[in-house]
Amino acid sequence: MEPKWLDWAKQLQSIAQAGLTYSKDVYDLERFELIRTISTEIMAHHTEVDQTAITDLFANETGYATPKVDIRAVILRENKLLMVKENTDDSWALPGGWADIGLTPSEVAVKEVKEESGFDVKAIRLLGVLDKKCYPHPPSPYHTYKLFIQCEIVGGQAMEGIETSAVEFFSENELPALSLSRNTESQIEMAFKKARNSENPVHLD
């Protein structure tokens, strides 16, 4: 579970964002700006991120605050899992990224796999819908839902992308260093388990 201070900061940010969107009274707007400032101070105090950067990040969000959606593709070949090496932290993750406006979850999974690994795939089924706060990810300013979608390779070949430097398949007992902001060991274990058995129900939360 994520630390309590992070939960508080996110809740304050959500309150401030909604207040700044819907309030008309100038004094209320000032109070909501103060709440937003407090939330950024909490995050800056507990992380190494500059408060100005955190404020800029929050300032990009308007309207009623809702969770972001991260989509990860789960692809098994010969009982090994497809993973890509991320340029940002030199660690490994399931292909995927933020959901795109205008695309279905399946379309996002297919697009991300092609861009990050070179493979053409088709989406088969949903394996899990997870709340990021329930897993040991590094602190993040966003409340995020993670969708794990099983896919099947139909063409293409392994090829690094703009954001990735390597593409490989790994067995469950020989996992590489994971990009923990994107996936955790327990999530990878879940992916193996669900993908191997088509009768397994969707993993929720």
Beta strands, then each sheet from edge to edge (+ up, - down):
strand 1: 68-74
strand 2: 76-77
strand 3: 80-86
strand 4: 92-93
strand 5: 96-98
strand 6: 119-131
strand 7: 144-156
strand 8: 164-170
strand 9: 203-204
sheet 1: 5+ 1- 7- 6+ 9+
sheet 2: 2+ 3- 4+
sheet 3: 2+ 3- 8+
end
